[in-house]
Amino acid sequence: MRKLFDCTARRALPRLWAKRAQPDGHAVEEVFESFWHLDGRIFRPLRDLLVPGRLALRLLSGQRVRYIAPMRLLLILSLLTFFIARIAVHASDADNDIATPPGTSQTAVPKDFAHAHTPTQVEALRSQLVDTLTHTRTVVPTAIASDSVDAGIARTNAQAHRRLAQLQADARPISAVPTAEADSDSTFFVVIGKPWDPVSNPLHDAALPQFANRWINTQRSHIRDNVPRLRSNPQLLHNAFFAAVPSALLVLVPLFALLLRVFYVRSGQVYLEHLVVALYSHAFLCLNLLVQLLLSLLSDALAHVASPITWSIGLVQFGLTVWMPVYLLWMQRCVYAQSWPVTVLTYIGLSGVHLVFVTVAAALLMVASPARLCCGADVDATER
C-alpha cells in the first residue's frame, strides 16, 4: 500500500508542478472559467427559466447536476444585464444628432435647440427648419399654409435667438462667474446653519458610533467633489447607479427569501428552499430586462430605417413588461401549490412589502452613486 501511494504521489507531483508552472494568463483563464463555466449548463437553465416555476421545482426535487448554481446564474445575468443597461442608456442619450440631407452642410444637426451646443449647430438647425417650412409653403396652397408657416418661422427664429443667448452666457470667462456660483459646491451641505466641512464643521450624530460618522462625512466629501463632474457629464451618475445594482441584488434577494419564509410559513419549506425561489425569480427579471434592453438598442438602430419595425419592438417590450408580474404570480402558484385566491392575496402582500424594500434600495443607490464615482475606473473611462 505504501509503495502504491508513493507511485501515485510521484505521478501526481509532475502534474501539480506543471500546473503551478503555467503562465499567469492561463491562471487567470482558469479563474474566469471556474466562475463563468459557460458550457451547456448555462443554456439549459435559460430555457427552463422561461417557464414559471419549472427550474425551481426541478432543483428542489434534486435535479442539481444538470444546472449551474442559482447564485451563479443570477450573478451572470445581473452583471450582463446592467452592463448592457449602461450601454443602452448611454447610446440613447448620446444619439442626439441626425444625418444631414444631401446637398446641405456636413455639420451635425441636432434634433432640437436644447441639444445644440455650439452657435454653428444652432444656425444649422435654424436653417434646416426654415428651409423645411419654406418648402412646405411651396407645396401646400398659400391660403392654407401661409399663416402657419410664417408663425413657425417666427417661432424657430425666436428659439434660435434664445439658444444663442444661452450659449453666449455659458461661454463667459471663469473670472466673470459670480462668487456665489463659485462657492455653491462648498455650501452644497449645511450643518447647523453653517456650510458643511469634513474637518471644521463635520456632520455628527450622537446616536451613531464614531466610525459611522466618519464614513458618512467621507461619502459627503466624495459627493461634493464629484458635483462638478456630474454637471459636465450626467451620464456618470447613470453608470455608477447601474454598476451598484448587482451589489444591491445580493441584499434584496435574501430579503425577498425571508419574506417568502414569512408569507409561506405553513409550506414546510426551509429558508434555503425559499432562497432558491428568490434567486430564480430575480434571475428571470434580469433576463427579461436584458431582452428589453437589447430590443431598445435594436429599435434605436432601426429608428431611421423602418418605423413599423420600431413600433413592433415597442409592442414586444410592453408585452415583456406585463409578463413580469404575471410570471412571478404564476411561479408562486406552481412552487407553493396553493389555490389561486390565496396565491393572489399572498402575492399582493408580498409584492407590496418587497416594493418598499426595492424603493428604499433605489433611493440609497441614487444617493450613494455620486460618492462611488471616485472609486470606479471604468466610470472615469466613460468621462474621458
C-alpha positions as CSV (number, residue, x, y, z in Angstrom):
1,M,0.0,0.0,0.0
2,R,2.8,2.4,0.8
3,K,4.5,1.6,-2.5
4,L,1.3,2.3,-4.3
5,F,0.9,5.6,-2.5
6,D,4.5,6.6,-3.4
7,C,3.9,5.8,-7.1
8,T,0.7,7.7,-7.1
9,A,2.4,10.7,-5.4
10,R,5.3,10.6,-7.9
11,R,2.8,10.6,-10.8
12,A,0.8,13.5,-9.3
13,L,3.8,15.7,-8.4
14,P,4.8,16.4,-12.1
15,R,1.2,17.3,-12.9
16,L,0.9,19.7,-9.9
17,W,4.3,21.3,-10.8
18,A,3.2,21.7,-14.4
19,K,0.0,23.3,-13.2
20,R,1.9,25.7,-11.0
21,A,4.4,26.5,-13.8
22,Q,1.6,27.7,-16.1
23,P,1.9,31.3,-17.2
24,D,-0.2,33.9,-15.4
25,G,-2.5,34.2,-18.4
26,H,-3.5,30.5,-18.0
27,A,-4.1,31.0,-14.3
28,V,-6.4,34.0,-15.0
29,E,-8.2,32.0,-17.6
30,E,-8.8,29.2,-15.1
31,V,-10.2,31.6,-12.6
32,F,-12.7,33.0,-15.1
33,E,-13.6,29.5,-16.3
34,S,-14.3,28.4,-12.8
35,F,-16.7,31.3,-12.3
36,W,-18.5,31.5,-15.6
37,H,-18.1,27.9,-16.7
38,L,-20.0,28.7,-19.9
39,D,-20.8,25.2,-21.1
40,G,-24.1,23.6,-22.0
41,R,-25.4,24.0,-18.4
42,I,-25.7,27.8,-18.8
43,F,-28.2,27.5,-21.7
44,R,-30.3,24.7,-20.2
45,P,-31.5,26.8,-17.2
46,L,-32.1,29.8,-19.5
47,R,-34.5,27.6,-21.5
48,D,-36.3,26.2,-18.4
49,L,-36.3,29.7,-16.8
50,L,-38.8,30.8,-19.4
51,V,-41.5,28.5,-17.9
52,P,-42.7,29.8,-14.5
53,G,-41.6,27.6,-11.6
54,R,-40.1,24.8,-13.7
55,L,-36.5,25.5,-12.8
56,A,-37.1,25.9,-9.1
57,L,-39.2,22.8,-8.9
58,R,-36.6,20.7,-10.7
59,L,-33.8,22.0,-8.5
60,L,-35.8,21.5,-5.3
61,S,-36.6,17.9,-6.4
62,G,-32.9,17.1,-6.6
63,Q,-32.0,17.7,-10.2
64,R,-28.9,19.8,-9.5
65,V,-26.3,18.2,-11.8
66,R,-28.0,19.4,-15.0
67,Y,-27.9,23.1,-14.0
68,I,-25.4,25.6,-12.7
69,A,-25.9,27.0,-9.2
70,P,-28.8,29.5,-9.0
71,M,-26.5,32.1,-7.4
72,R,-24.0,31.9,-10.2
73,L,-26.9,32.2,-12.8
74,L,-28.2,35.3,-11.1
75,L,-24.7,36.9,-10.9
76,I,-24.0,36.2,-14.6
77,L,-27.4,37.6,-15.7
78,S,-27.3,40.6,-13.4
79,L,-23.7,41.6,-14.5
80,L,-24.6,41.2,-18.1
81,T,-27.9,43.0,-17.9
82,F,-26.7,46.1,-16.2
83,F,-23.6,46.2,-18.4
84,I,-25.9,46.3,-21.4
85,A,-28.0,48.9,-19.5
86,R,-25.1,51.2,-19.2
87,I,-24.5,50.9,-23.0
88,A,-28.2,51.3,-23.8
89,V,-28.8,54.4,-21.7
90,H,-25.5,55.9,-22.9
91,A,-26.4,55.2,-26.6
92,S,-29.9,56.6,-26.3
93,D,-28.7,59.7,-24.5
94,A,-25.8,60.3,-26.8
95,D,-27.7,59.8,-30.1
96,N,-28.7,63.5,-30.4
97,D,-27.7,64.0,-34.0
98,I,-29.5,63.3,-37.2
99,A,-28.0,62.8,-40.6
100,T,-27.8,65.9,-42.8
101,P,-29.7,65.7,-46.1
102,P,-27.7,65.5,-49.3
103,G,-26.5,68.8,-50.6
104,T,-26.5,70.6,-47.2
105,S,-23.8,71.4,-44.8
106,Q,-22.0,68.4,-43.2
107,T,-22.3,70.0,-39.8
108,A,-24.0,67.6,-37.4
109,V,-27.6,68.9,-36.9
110,P,-29.2,68.2,-33.5
111,K,-32.8,67.2,-33.1
112,D,-33.8,70.4,-31.3
113,F,-32.2,73.6,-30.0
114,A,-31.8,72.1,-26.5
115,H,-29.2,69.7,-27.9
116,A,-27.3,72.4,-29.9
117,H,-24.1,73.0,-28.0
118,T,-22.4,75.5,-30.5
119,P,-23.6,78.5,-32.4
120,T,-22.8,76.6,-35.6
121,Q,-25.3,73.9,-34.7
122,V,-27.9,76.4,-33.8
123,E,-27.6,78.1,-37.1
124,A,-27.6,74.8,-39.0
125,L,-30.8,73.7,-37.2
126,R,-32.5,77.0,-37.8
127,S,-31.6,76.9,-41.5
128,Q,-32.9,73.4,-41.8
129,L,-36.2,74.1,-40.1
130,V,-36.7,77.3,-42.0
131,D,-35.9,75.6,-45.3
132,T,-38.4,72.8,-44.5
133,L,-41.1,75.4,-43.7
134,T,-40.4,77.3,-46.8
135,H,-40.6,74.2,-48.9
136,T,-44.0,73.4,-47.3
137,R,-45.2,76.8,-48.4
138,T,-44.4,76.0,-52.0
139,V,-46.2,72.6,-51.8
140,V,-49.3,73.4,-49.8
141,P,-51.8,76.0,-51.1
142,T,-51.0,79.5,-49.9
143,A,-54.4,80.0,-48.4
144,I,-53.9,77.1,-46.1
145,A,-50.3,77.2,-45.1
146,S,-49.3,80.9,-45.2
147,D,-50.2,81.9,-41.6
148,S,-49.0,78.7,-40.0
149,V,-45.7,78.7,-41.9
150,D,-45.0,82.3,-41.0
151,A,-45.7,81.6,-37.4
152,G,-43.5,78.5,-37.5
153,I,-40.6,80.5,-39.0
154,A,-41.0,83.2,-36.4
155,R,-41.1,80.7,-33.6
156,T,-38.0,79.0,-34.9
157,N,-36.0,82.2,-35.1
158,A,-37.1,83.1,-31.6
159,Q,-35.9,79.7,-30.2
160,A,-32.6,80.1,-32.1
161,H,-32.0,83.6,-30.6
162,R,-32.8,82.3,-27.1
163,R,-30.4,79.4,-27.5
164,L,-27.6,81.6,-28.9
165,A,-28.0,83.9,-25.9
166,Q,-27.7,80.9,-23.5
167,L,-24.6,79.7,-25.3
168,Q,-23.1,83.2,-25.0
169,A,-23.9,83.4,-21.3
170,D,-22.3,79.9,-20.7
171,A,-19.2,81.0,-22.6
172,R,-18.4,83.7,-20.0
173,P,-14.8,83.6,-18.7
174,I,-14.3,81.9,-15.3
175,S,-13.4,85.3,-13.7
176,A,-16.9,86.6,-14.6
177,V,-18.7,83.9,-12.7
178,P,-20.3,85.3,-9.6
179,T,-18.7,84.4,-6.2
180,A,-22.0,82.8,-5.1
181,E,-21.8,80.3,-8.0
182,A,-18.2,79.5,-7.3
183,D,-19.0,78.8,-3.7
184,S,-22.1,76.7,-4.5
185,D,-20.2,73.5,-4.0
186,S,-18.9,74.5,-0.6
187,T,-22.4,75.2,0.5
188,F,-23.8,72.1,-1.0
189,F,-24.4,70.8,2.5
190,V,-25.3,72.9,5.6
191,V,-24.9,71.7,9.2
192,I,-26.4,73.8,12.0
193,G,-26.8,76.8,9.7
194,K,-23.1,76.7,8.6
195,P,-21.5,75.3,5.4
196,W,-20.6,71.7,6.0
197,D,-16.9,70.8,6.1
198,P,-15.4,67.4,6.9
199,V,-12.8,68.9,9.2
200,S,-14.0,72.2,10.6
201,N,-17.8,71.5,10.6
202,P,-18.5,67.8,10.1
203,L,-21.8,66.1,10.5
204,H,-22.0,64.3,13.8
205,D,-24.9,62.2,15.1
206,A,-24.6,61.2,18.7
207,A,-26.7,58.1,18.1
208,L,-24.1,56.7,15.7
209,P,-20.6,55.3,16.5
210,Q,-17.6,57.3,15.6
211,F,-16.7,55.2,12.6
212,A,-20.2,55.6,11.1
213,N,-20.0,59.4,11.4
214,R,-16.5,59.3,9.9
215,W,-17.8,57.2,7.0
216,I,-20.8,59.5,6.4
217,N,-18.6,62.6,6.2
218,T,-16.2,60.8,3.8
219,Q,-19.1,59.9,1.5
220,R,-20.4,63.5,1.6
221,S,-16.9,64.7,0.8
222,H,-16.8,62.4,-2.3
223,I,-20.3,63.7,-3.4
224,R,-19.2,67.3,-3.0
225,D,-16.0,66.7,-5.0
226,N,-18.0,64.9,-7.8
227,V,-20.7,67.5,-8.2
228,P,-18.7,69.4,-11.0
229,R,-18.1,66.1,-12.9
230,L,-21.8,65.3,-12.7
231,R,-22.7,68.7,-14.0
232,S,-20.4,68.3,-17.0
233,N,-21.4,64.7,-17.7
234,P,-24.6,63.4,-16.1
235,Q,-24.0,60.0,-17.8
236,L,-21.6,59.3,-14.9
237,L,-24.4,59.1,-12.5
238,H,-26.2,56.5,-14.6
239,N,-23.1,54.4,-14.9
240,A,-22.4,54.5,-11.2
241,F,-26.0,53.5,-10.5
242,F,-26.0,50.6,-12.9
243,A,-22.7,49.4,-11.5
244,A,-24.1,49.3,-8.0
245,V,-27.3,47.4,-8.8
246,P,-25.8,43.9,-8.8
247,S,-24.4,44.5,-5.4
248,A,-27.8,45.7,-4.2
249,L,-29.3,42.4,-5.5
250,L,-27.1,40.5,-3.1
251,V,-29.1,42.2,-0.3
252,L,-32.5,42.3,-1.9
253,V,-32.6,38.6,-2.8
254,P,-32.1,37.3,0.7
255,L,-34.6,39.8,2.0
256,F,-37.1,38.5,-0.6
257,A,-36.4,34.9,0.5
258,L,-37.1,36.0,4.1
259,L,-40.4,37.5,3.0
260,L,-41.3,34.2,1.3
261,R,-40.4,32.4,4.5
262,V,-42.8,34.6,6.5
263,F,-45.7,34.6,4.0
264,Y,-45.4,30.8,3.4
265,V,-44.6,29.8,6.9
266,R,-47.0,26.8,6.7
267,S,-45.5,25.5,3.5
268,G,-43.0,23.3,5.4
269,Q,-40.0,24.6,3.3
270,V,-36.8,25.8,4.9
271,Y,-35.2,29.2,4.2
272,L,-32.7,27.8,1.7
273,E,-35.6,26.5,-0.4
274,H,-37.2,29.9,-0.4
275,L,-33.8,31.4,-1.3
276,V,-33.8,29.2,-4.5
277,V,-37.2,30.6,-5.5
278,A,-36.0,34.1,-4.8
279,L,-32.8,33.6,-6.8
280,Y,-34.7,32.3,-9.9
281,S,-37.3,35.0,-9.6
282,H,-34.7,37.7,-9.8
283,A,-32.8,35.8,-12.4
284,F,-35.9,35.9,-14.6
285,L,-36.4,39.6,-14.0
286,C,-32.8,40.2,-15.1
287,L,-33.2,38.1,-18.2
288,N,-36.5,39.9,-19.1
289,L,-34.8,43.3,-18.6
290,L,-31.8,42.1,-20.7
291,V,-34.1,41.2,-23.6
292,Q,-35.8,44.6,-23.4
293,L,-32.5,46.5,-23.4
294,L,-31.3,44.6,-26.4
295,L,-34.6,45.4,-28.2
296,S,-34.2,49.0,-27.2
297,L,-30.7,49.1,-28.8
298,L,-32.2,47.4,-31.9
299,S,-35.0,50.0,-32.0
300,D,-32.5,52.8,-31.8
301,A,-30.5,51.3,-34.7
302,L,-33.6,51.0,-36.9
303,A,-35.2,54.3,-35.9
304,H,-34.3,56.0,-39.2
305,V,-34.9,52.9,-41.3
306,A,-38.3,51.3,-40.7
307,S,-40.8,52.8,-38.3
308,P,-43.2,49.8,-38.4
309,I,-40.4,47.6,-37.0
310,T,-39.7,50.0,-34.2
311,W,-43.4,50.2,-33.4
312,S,-43.5,46.4,-33.3
313,I,-40.4,46.3,-31.0
314,G,-42.2,48.7,-28.6
315,L,-45.2,46.5,-28.5
316,V,-43.0,43.5,-27.7
317,Q,-41.3,45.4,-24.9
318,F,-44.7,46.3,-23.5
319,G,-45.7,42.7,-23.5
320,L,-42.5,41.7,-21.7
321,T,-43.1,44.3,-19.1
322,V,-46.6,43.0,-18.5
323,W,-45.3,39.4,-18.4
324,M,-43.0,40.2,-15.4
325,P,-45.7,40.3,-12.6
326,V,-47.7,37.6,-14.3
327,Y,-44.7,35.3,-14.4
328,L,-43.9,35.9,-10.7
329,L,-47.5,35.2,-9.7
330,W,-47.6,32.0,-11.8
331,M,-44.3,30.9,-10.4
332,Q,-45.6,31.2,-6.8
333,R,-48.7,29.2,-7.7
334,C,-46.6,26.4,-9.2
335,V,-44.0,26.2,-6.4
336,Y,-46.2,26.5,-3.4
337,A,-49.3,24.8,-4.9
338,Q,-51.9,27.0,-3.2
339,S,-55.3,27.9,-4.6
340,W,-55.5,30.9,-6.9
341,P,-57.3,33.2,-4.5
342,V,-54.8,32.5,-1.7
343,T,-51.9,32.9,-4.1
344,V,-53.2,36.2,-5.4
345,L,-53.7,37.6,-1.9
346,T,-50.3,36.4,-0.8
347,Y,-48.7,37.8,-3.9
348,I,-50.2,41.2,-3.4
349,G,-49.0,41.5,0.2
350,L,-45.6,40.1,-0.7
351,S,-45.2,42.4,-3.6
352,G,-46.2,45.4,-1.6
353,V,-43.6,44.8,1.1
354,H,-40.9,43.9,-1.4
355,L,-41.7,47.1,-3.3
356,V,-40.9,49.1,-0.2
357,F,-37.5,47.4,0.1
358,V,-36.8,48.0,-3.6
359,T,-37.8,51.7,-3.4
360,V,-35.5,52.2,-0.3
361,A,-32.6,50.4,-2.1
362,A,-33.1,52.5,-5.2
363,A,-33.1,55.7,-3.2
364,L,-30.0,54.7,-1.3
365,L,-28.3,53.9,-4.6
366,M,-29.2,57.2,-6.1
367,V,-27.7,58.9,-3.0
368,A,-24.6,56.7,-2.9
369,S,-23.9,56.7,-6.6
370,P,-22.3,60.2,-6.7
371,A,-19.9,59.0,-4.0
372,R,-18.9,55.9,-6.0
373,L,-17.6,58.0,-8.9
374,C,-14.2,58.3,-7.3
375,C,-13.9,54.6,-7.0
376,G,-14.7,53.4,-10.5
377,A,-12.0,53.5,-13.1
378,D,-14.5,52.3,-15.7
379,V,-16.7,55.2,-14.9
380,D,-13.9,57.6,-15.3
381,A,-13.1,56.0,-18.7
382,T,-16.6,56.9,-19.9
383,E,-16.0,60.5,-18.9
384,R,-12.7,60.5,-20.9
